[in-house]
Amino acid sequence: MGWAHSVETWYDGELVGGLYGLAINGLFAGESMFSHARDASKVALVHLVDLLHDEHAGQRVLDTQWRTDHLATLGVVEIERTEYVRRLATALTVPLPEAFS
């Protein structure tokens, strides 16, 4: 159905990190990240944010499931459930990013 997506970080022909998740309209729900080289998963996350940055960027939701110290270094913040539900309702009305089509 085209909902599962991976963002990979490669170095010298070797997969060194990345993440995967589900993209449903304007929601990207991250499921897991991994890293075999320092900061490789961070590089993948930064690239994902770049892929999500389009004319609908302010309406999209990137759900990382929880805020960790690692993710906080990249700007992840917790929001209240009511705010999440409000943002999610909006995100589900916008199209998938072109990169995921």
C-alpha positions in Angstrom: 0.0 0.0 0.0 3.1 2.3 0.0 2.8 3.2 3.7 6.1 1.8 5.0 9.2 3.9 4.2 12.9 3.7 5.2 15.4 6.5 5.2 18.9 5.1 5.0 22.4 6.5 5.7 25.1 4.9 3.6 28.9 5.5 3.9 31.4 4.1 1.3 28.8 1.7 0.0 27.8 0.3 3.5 24.5 0.8 5.2 25.5 2.5 8.5 22.2 3.8 9.9 18.6 4.8 9.3 15.0 4.7 10.3 11.7 3.4 9.1 8.1 4.3 9.7 4.7 4.7 8.3 3.6 7.6 6.1 -0.1 8.2 6.0 -1.0 11.4 4.3 0.7 14.2 6.4 1.7 11.8 9.2 5.0 10.1 9.5 5.0 7.7 12.4 8.6 6.7 13.1 8.9 3.1 14.3 12.6 2.4 14.8 16.1 3.9 14.3 19.4 2.2 14.1 23.0 3.2 13.9 26.2 1.3 13.1 28.2 4.5 12.8 28.1 7.5 15.1 25.2 9.8 14.4 24.1 7.8 11.3 20.5 7.7 12.5 20.6 11.4 13.2 21.6 12.0 9.6 18.7 9.9 8.4 16.3 11.8 10.7 17.5 15.2 9.4 17.1 13.9 5.8 13.5 12.8 6.7 12.7 16.2 8.0 14.0 17.7 4.7 11.8 15.3 2.8 8.8 16.4 4.8 9.6 20.1 4.2 7.2 21.3 1.5 4.2 23.6 1.2 2.4 21.5 3.8 5.3 21.3 6.3 3.4 23.3 8.9 0.5 20.8 8.8 2.6 17.6 8.9 3.2 15.5 12.0 6.5 13.6 12.5 5.7 11.3 15.4 8.8 9.9 17.1 6.7 8.0 19.7 8.7 9.6 22.6 11.2 12.3 23.4 14.6 10.9 24.2 17.8 12.8 25.0 19.1 11.6 21.6 16.0 13.0 19.7 15.9 16.1 21.8 19.3 17.1 20.3 17.4 17.3 17.0 14.5 19.4 18.3 12.0 16.7 19.3 9.6 18.0 22.0 6.6 16.4 23.8 3.2 17.9 23.3 -0.1 17.3 25.2 -2.4 14.6 23.9 -5.1 17.1 23.0 -2.7 19.1 20.9 -1.4 15.9 19.2 -5.0 14.8 18.3 -5.7 18.3 16.9 -2.5 18.3 14.8 -3.1 14.7 13.7 -6.5 15.5 12.4 -5.0 18.3 10.3 -2.1 16.1 9.1 -4.4 13.4 7.8 -6.0 15.9 5.4 -2.8 16.8 3.6 -1.2 14.6 0.8 1.8 12.4 1.2 5.1 14.2 0.5 6.1 14.0 -3.2 9.2 12.0 -2.2 6.9 9.2 -0.8 4.6 9.0 -3.8 
